[in-house]
Amino acid sequence: MSFWLIHSSDTENGGFFNCLAEDGSVYDTNKYVWMLGRQVWTYSRLYNEIEAYRKKDILDVAQKAAEFLRRYAKRDDSRCYFSLTADGKPVKLQRTIFSESFYVMAMAEIGRATGNKEYEDEAVEMLRCIVKWHETGDLPDGHLPLEGRAECSPLSSPMIILGIVSQVCYCFPQHNAEFGHWKKTAVEEILKHIQRNGTVILENVTPQGQEMSGSAGRLMNPGHALEAGWFLLEYAEEIGSAELRNIALEKFIKLPYEIGWDKDHGGLFYFLDADGYTPVQLEWNMKLWWPICEAMISFLMAYKVTKDEQFFDTFKKVMKYALNSFKDAVHGEWYGYLNQRGCVTHNFKGGPFKGCFHVPRTLYMCQKMLNEIILELSASGNN
């Protein structure tokens, strides 16, 4: 975290610079709303839950960034831009709900940290918009539908909805009555991605839950499946469903790891094809920081829930690869992009899609789970 605390803050305009080079210098002053929202969430969550980060200067920086988001990121129709100039002018808009989703996460957690109801209202109103857009497919983006474009339900959409609904309900339990059922709906949509008699998790399916044709239909993203796995496992524990717990463990944690782990060089492939073809994505065999982060969370959570030593052994294996391959012991933080053999290909620490989120969230969650596991084992008399 010190890497971001030292190098990232824009003291002139507010918000954060997230395009940071290996040593923390700013190589591009454009700001990316995904990263801004995630960084506000990270600072606020650590402020809320870890004593060492419960400092006024951390909360002040997070709140100034939240105000920058409120002022510049959101349009009148509640769409959020993908990128902005340093002083907040819009640069790009995406045709997805992710900028808006990370806006929700930011507002909910800063709202919990400050007690300011305006942030709570921002989170709730944006969540209502996202749910409506997802239900109707009517995302205001100014693009005409294309005749040949197949209807597609990507795994990332219900996964992020499950995540942000859980976030709002965690921060403000009084909204569970309104949004709680959307967790169940999102879970149902996630489970449609179990295909081919339970042997694969496909990234894209039809809205009816059928396999799509072509390379897009055969696409597998082990990192997304693992992230969905721990989302599902958390929800299974929340509702006490042994059936959903087993699906999360077997289909969304063990299976993507078994398919996606590179047995020759270690790490998780970024993309794979269910029929064994080379994926069309040029970066398919690269090793990225965020799938390995999701694997660490997934396997430690699986061990915490089951106490099955195999899950803990896999967690240690994944963690060892992560720390040996991604961590920069000289400048701090992790590199984000490696080739198949594990050599760094991009030495920046922050960019349009990598920021202050996956690494600190993973370390925070794993530390918290390990402490809880130690207490549970001590209480049961195990060393």
C-alpha positions as CSV (number, residue, x, y, z in Angstrom):
1,M,0.0,0.0,0.0
2,S,2.9,2.4,0.7
3,F,3.6,2.4,-3.1
4,W,0.2,3.9,-3.8
5,L,0.1,6.1,-0.7
6,I,3.4,7.7,-1.8
7,H,3.0,8.0,-5.5
8,S,-0.6,8.0,-6.6
9,S,-2.4,11.0,-5.1
10,D,-3.2,14.0,-7.4
11,T,-2.9,16.8,-4.9
12,E,-3.8,19.5,-7.4
13,N,-7.1,18.1,-8.9
14,G,-8.0,15.3,-6.5
15,G,-8.4,11.7,-7.3
16,F,-5.5,9.4,-8.1
17,F,-3.0,8.9,-10.9
18,N,-3.0,5.2,-11.7
19,C,-0.6,5.1,-14.6
20,L,2.5,4.5,-12.5
21,A,5.8,3.2,-13.8
22,E,8.0,0.7,-12.1
23,D,9.4,3.2,-9.6
24,G,6.1,5.0,-9.1
25,S,6.6,7.9,-11.4
26,V,3.5,9.1,-13.4
27,Y,3.9,8.2,-17.1
28,D,0.3,9.2,-18.2
29,T,-1.9,11.7,-16.4
30,N,-5.2,10.3,-17.8
31,K,-7.4,8.8,-15.0
32,Y,-9.4,5.6,-15.4
33,V,-12.7,5.4,-13.6
34,W,-12.4,1.6,-12.9
35,M,-9.2,2.3,-11.1
36,L,-10.5,5.4,-9.3
37,G,-13.5,3.6,-7.9
38,R,-11.5,0.6,-6.9
39,Q,-8.8,2.7,-5.1
40,V,-11.5,4.7,-3.2
41,W,-12.9,1.3,-2.1
42,T,-9.5,0.0,-1.1
43,Y,-8.5,3.0,1.0
44,S,-11.9,3.1,2.6
45,R,-12.1,-0.7,3.3
46,L,-8.7,-0.7,4.9
47,Y,-9.6,2.4,6.9
48,N,-12.8,0.7,8.1
49,E,-11.3,-2.6,9.0
50,I,-7.6,-2.4,9.8
51,E,-6.3,-0.3,12.7
52,A,-3.0,0.6,11.0
53,Y,-4.9,2.3,8.2
54,R,-7.4,4.1,10.3
55,K,-5.8,7.5,9.8
56,K,-7.4,10.8,8.9
57,D,-5.0,11.5,6.0
58,I,-6.0,8.2,4.3
59,L,-9.7,8.9,4.7
60,D,-9.2,12.5,3.5
61,V,-7.5,11.4,0.3
62,A,-10.2,8.8,-0.3
63,Q,-13.0,11.3,0.2
64,K,-11.4,13.8,-2.2
65,A,-11.2,11.1,-4.8
66,A,-14.8,10.2,-4.2
67,E,-15.8,13.8,-4.7
68,F,-13.7,13.8,-8.0
69,L,-15.7,10.8,-9.1
70,R,-19.0,12.4,-8.2
71,R,-18.1,15.6,-10.0
72,Y,-16.6,14.3,-13.2
73,A,-17.1,10.5,-13.8
74,K,-20.9,10.4,-14.0
75,R,-23.1,11.7,-16.8
76,D,-26.6,13.1,-16.5
77,D,-28.0,9.7,-17.6
78,S,-25.9,8.0,-14.8
79,R,-23.5,6.4,-17.2
80,C,-19.9,6.6,-16.0
81,Y,-17.0,7.4,-18.3
82,F,-14.1,4.9,-18.7
83,S,-11.4,7.5,-18.7
84,L,-10.9,11.2,-17.9
85,T,-8.2,13.8,-18.2
86,A,-6.3,14.8,-15.0
87,D,-8.7,17.6,-14.4
88,G,-11.8,15.5,-15.1
89,K,-12.7,16.0,-18.8
90,P,-14.2,12.9,-20.4
91,V,-12.0,10.9,-22.8
92,K,-13.8,7.5,-23.3
93,L,-17.1,5.7,-22.6
94,Q,-17.3,1.9,-22.6
95,R,-20.3,-0.3,-23.6
96,T,-20.2,-2.1,-20.3
97,I,-21.4,-1.6,-16.7
98,F,-18.0,-1.8,-15.0
99,S,-17.2,1.8,-14.5
100,E,-20.6,2.2,-12.9
101,S,-20.1,-0.9,-10.8
102,F,-16.8,0.4,-9.3
103,Y,-18.5,3.7,-8.7
104,V,-21.0,1.8,-6.5
105,M,-18.3,0.0,-4.6
106,A,-16.5,3.3,-4.0
107,M,-19.6,5.2,-2.8
108,A,-20.7,2.4,-0.5
109,E,-17.4,2.0,1.3
110,I,-16.6,5.7,1.6
111,G,-20.2,6.1,2.9
112,R,-19.5,3.5,5.5
113,A,-16.3,5.2,6.5
114,T,-17.7,8.7,6.7
115,G,-21.3,8.1,7.7
116,N,-22.2,10.6,5.0
117,K,-25.7,9.6,3.7
118,E,-25.0,11.3,0.3
119,Y,-22.6,8.6,-0.5
120,E,-25.0,5.9,0.5
121,D,-27.7,7.5,-1.8
122,E,-25.2,7.7,-4.7
123,A,-24.4,4.0,-4.3
124,V,-28.0,2.9,-4.1
125,E,-29.2,5.0,-7.0
126,M,-26.4,3.8,-9.3
127,L,-27.1,0.2,-8.2
128,R,-30.7,0.6,-9.2
129,C,-29.6,1.9,-12.6
130,I,-27.3,-1.0,-13.2
131,V,-29.9,-3.6,-12.2
132,K,-32.4,-1.9,-14.6
133,W,-29.9,-1.9,-17.5
134,H,-29.0,-5.5,-16.9
135,E,-32.6,-6.6,-16.7
136,T,-33.7,-4.7,-19.9
137,G,-30.4,-4.8,-21.9
138,D,-31.1,-1.1,-22.5
139,L,-27.7,0.5,-21.7
140,P,-27.5,4.1,-22.8
141,D,-24.3,4.1,-24.9
142,G,-25.4,5.8,-28.1
143,H,-24.6,2.8,-30.3
144,L,-27.1,1.1,-32.6
145,P,-27.6,-2.6,-32.2
146,L,-25.9,-4.6,-35.0
147,E,-27.9,-7.1,-37.0
148,G,-25.4,-9.9,-36.9
149,R,-24.4,-9.6,-33.3
150,A,-25.4,-12.7,-31.3
151,E,-27.0,-12.2,-27.9
152,C,-24.5,-13.0,-25.3
153,S,-24.5,-13.3,-21.5
154,P,-20.9,-12.9,-20.3
155,L,-19.9,-14.4,-16.9
156,S,-18.6,-11.0,-15.8
157,S,-22.0,-9.3,-15.8
158,P,-23.9,-11.4,-13.2
159,M,-20.6,-11.8,-11.3
160,I,-20.1,-8.1,-10.9
161,I,-23.8,-7.6,-10.0
162,L,-23.5,-10.3,-7.2
163,G,-20.4,-8.5,-6.0
164,I,-21.8,-4.9,-5.9
165,V,-25.2,-6.0,-4.4
166,S,-23.2,-7.8,-1.7
167,Q,-21.1,-4.7,-1.2
168,V,-24.1,-2.4,-0.8
169,C,-25.9,-4.8,1.5
170,Y,-22.7,-5.3,3.6
171,C,-22.2,-1.5,4.1
172,F,-25.9,-0.7,4.5
173,P,-27.9,-3.8,5.6
174,Q,-31.2,-1.9,5.5
175,H,-31.1,-2.2,1.7
176,N,-31.0,-6.0,1.8
177,A,-34.9,-6.0,1.5
178,E,-34.7,-4.2,-1.8
179,F,-31.6,-5.7,-3.4
180,G,-31.1,-9.1,-1.6
181,H,-33.1,-11.1,-4.1
182,W,-30.7,-9.9,-6.8
183,K,-28.0,-12.0,-5.3
184,K,-30.1,-15.1,-6.0
185,T,-30.9,-13.9,-9.5
186,A,-27.2,-13.2,-10.2
187,V,-26.2,-16.6,-8.9
188,E,-28.7,-18.3,-11.2
189,E,-27.2,-16.5,-14.1
190,I,-23.7,-17.4,-13.1
191,L,-24.6,-21.1,-12.9
192,K,-25.7,-21.1,-16.5
193,H,-22.0,-20.9,-17.4
194,I,-21.5,-24.5,-16.2
195,Q,-21.5,-26.3,-19.6
196,R,-20.8,-29.6,-21.3
197,N,-22.1,-31.7,-18.5
198,G,-20.2,-29.9,-15.8
199,T,-16.8,-30.2,-17.4
200,V,-16.1,-26.5,-18.3
201,I,-17.0,-23.0,-17.2
202,L,-17.6,-21.0,-20.4
203,E,-17.1,-17.2,-20.3
204,N,-20.0,-16.5,-22.7
205,V,-23.3,-18.2,-23.1
206,T,-26.7,-17.3,-24.6
207,P,-29.1,-15.5,-22.3
208,Q,-31.0,-18.8,-22.1
209,G,-27.9,-20.6,-20.9
210,Q,-26.9,-22.4,-24.0
211,E,-23.4,-22.7,-25.5
212,M,-22.7,-20.2,-28.3
213,S,-21.0,-21.0,-31.5
214,G,-17.5,-19.9,-32.6
215,S,-14.4,-19.1,-30.6
216,A,-16.3,-16.7,-28.3
217,G,-18.6,-19.5,-27.3
218,R,-15.7,-21.8,-26.5
219,L,-13.8,-19.2,-24.5
220,M,-12.7,-20.0,-20.9
221,N,-11.2,-17.4,-18.5
222,P,-9.9,-19.3,-15.4
223,G,-9.5,-16.1,-13.4
224,H,-13.1,-15.0,-13.9
225,A,-14.3,-18.5,-13.0
226,L,-12.2,-18.5,-9.8
227,E,-13.5,-15.1,-8.8
228,A,-17.0,-16.2,-9.4
229,G,-16.2,-19.2,-7.2
230,W,-15.4,-17.3,-4.1
231,F,-18.4,-15.0,-4.7
232,L,-20.6,-18.1,-4.8
233,L,-18.9,-19.6,-1.8
234,E,-19.5,-16.5,0.3
235,Y,-23.2,-16.5,-0.8
236,A,-23.5,-20.2,-0.1
237,E,-22.3,-19.7,3.4
238,E,-24.6,-16.7,3.9
239,I,-27.7,-18.7,3.0
240,G,-26.5,-22.0,4.4
241,S,-26.7,-24.0,1.1
242,A,-24.5,-27.1,1.1
243,E,-25.5,-27.7,-2.6
244,L,-24.3,-24.3,-3.7
245,R,-21.2,-24.7,-1.6
246,N,-20.3,-27.9,-3.4
247,I,-20.9,-26.3,-6.8
248,A,-18.7,-23.4,-5.9
249,L,-15.9,-25.7,-4.7
250,E,-16.0,-28.3,-7.4
251,K,-17.0,-26.4,-10.5
252,F,-15.8,-22.8,-10.0
253,I,-12.7,-23.3,-7.9
254,K,-11.2,-26.8,-8.4
255,L,-12.2,-27.2,-12.1
256,P,-10.9,-23.9,-13.4
257,Y,-7.6,-24.4,-11.6
258,E,-7.2,-27.9,-12.9
259,I,-7.9,-26.7,-16.5
260,G,-6.1,-23.4,-16.2
261,W,-2.9,-24.0,-14.3
262,D,0.2,-24.2,-16.5
263,K,1.8,-27.5,-15.4
264,D,5.1,-26.6,-17.2
265,H,5.8,-23.1,-16.0
266,G,3.2,-22.4,-13.3
267,G,0.6,-19.7,-13.1
268,L,-2.8,-19.5,-14.7
269,F,-3.4,-19.1,-18.4
270,Y,-5.4,-15.9,-19.2
271,F,-7.7,-17.5,-21.8
272,L,-8.2,-21.1,-23.0
273,D,-10.4,-22.7,-25.7
274,A,-12.8,-25.5,-24.6
275,D,-11.9,-27.5,-27.7
276,G,-8.2,-27.1,-27.3
277,Y,-7.7,-24.6,-30.1
278,T,-5.4,-21.6,-29.6
279,P,-7.6,-18.8,-28.4
280,V,-7.8,-15.8,-30.7
281,Q,-6.8,-13.4,-27.9
282,L,-3.1,-12.7,-28.5
283,E,-2.4,-12.6,-24.7
284,W,-4.0,-15.9,-24.1
285,N,-1.0,-17.7,-22.6
286,M,0.2,-14.7,-20.5
287,K,0.2,-14.8,-16.7
288,L,-1.6,-11.8,-15.2
289,W,-1.6,-10.7,-11.6
290,W,-5.4,-10.7,-11.0
291,P,-6.2,-14.3,-11.8
292,I,-3.5,-15.4,-9.4
293,C,-5.0,-13.1,-6.8
294,E,-8.4,-14.6,-7.3
295,A,-6.9,-18.1,-6.9
296,M,-5.3,-17.2,-3.6
297,I,-8.6,-15.9,-2.2
298,S,-10.6,-18.9,-3.6
299,F,-8.4,-21.6,-2.2
300,L,-7.9,-20.1,1.2
301,M,-11.6,-19.5,1.5
302,A,-12.3,-23.1,0.4
303,Y,-9.9,-24.3,3.1
304,K,-11.5,-22.0,5.7
305,V,-15.0,-23.5,4.9
306,T,-14.0,-27.1,4.6
307,K,-10.7,-27.5,6.4
308,D,-9.6,-29.8,3.5
309,E,-5.8,-29.7,3.5
310,Q,-5.7,-30.1,-0.3
311,F,-7.2,-26.6,-0.6
312,F,-4.6,-25.2,1.7
313,D,-1.8,-26.9,-0.1
314,T,-3.0,-25.4,-3.4
315,F,-3.3,-22.0,-1.7
316,K,0.4,-22.2,-0.6
317,K,1.4,-23.3,-4.1
318,V,-0.4,-20.4,-5.8
319,M,0.9,-17.9,-3.2
320,K,4.5,-19.0,-3.7
321,Y,4.1,-18.5,-7.4
322,A,2.6,-15.1,-6.9
323,L,5.3,-13.8,-4.5
324,N,8.2,-15.3,-6.6
325,S,6.9,-14.1,-9.9
326,F,5.0,-10.8,-9.5
327,K,6.4,-9.1,-6.4
328,D,8.9,-6.3,-6.9
329,A,11.1,-6.4,-3.8
330,V,13.0,-3.2,-4.9
331,H,10.2,-0.6,-5.6
332,G,7.2,-2.3,-4.0
333,E,3.9,-3.5,-5.4
334,W,3.5,-6.3,-8.0
335,Y,4.2,-6.4,-11.7
336,G,1.0,-7.2,-13.6
337,Y,2.0,-9.0,-16.8
338,L,4.3,-11.9,-17.4
339,N,4.9,-14.1,-20.4
340,Q,4.1,-17.8,-20.2
341,R,7.5,-18.6,-18.7
342,G,7.0,-16.0,-16.0
343,C,9.2,-13.2,-17.2
344,V,8.0,-9.6,-16.8
345,T,6.6,-8.2,-20.1
346,H,5.3,-4.8,-18.8
347,N,7.2,-3.2,-16.0
348,F,4.6,-0.6,-15.0
349,K,2.8,-1.0,-11.7
350,G,-0.4,0.8,-12.7
351,G,-2.3,1.3,-16.0
352,P,-5.7,1.4,-17.5
353,F,-6.7,-2.0,-16.0
354,K,-4.2,-2.4,-13.1
355,G,-4.4,-0.3,-10.0
356,C,-4.7,-0.3,-6.3
357,F,-7.2,-3.1,-5.9
358,H,-6.5,-6.7,-6.6
359,V,-3.2,-7.0,-4.7
360,P,-4.2,-5.2,-1.5
361,R,-7.7,-6.8,-1.5
362,T,-6.1,-10.2,-1.8
363,L,-3.6,-9.6,0.9
364,Y,-6.2,-8.0,3.2
365,M,-8.7,-10.9,2.7
366,C,-6.1,-13.6,3.1
367,Q,-4.7,-12.0,6.2
368,K,-8.2,-11.8,7.7
369,M,-9.0,-15.4,6.8
370,L,-5.7,-16.7,8.1
371,N,-6.3,-14.9,11.5
372,E,-9.8,-16.4,11.6
373,I,-8.5,-19.9,10.8
374,I,-5.9,-19.7,13.5
375,L,-8.6,-18.7,16.1
376,E,-10.9,-21.5,14.9
377,L,-8.1,-24.1,15.2
378,S,-7.1,-22.8,18.6
379,A,-10.6,-22.9,19.8
380,S,-10.9,-26.6,18.7
381,G,-7.6,-27.5,20.3
382,N,-5.7,-28.0,17.1
383,N,-2.2,-26.5,16.7
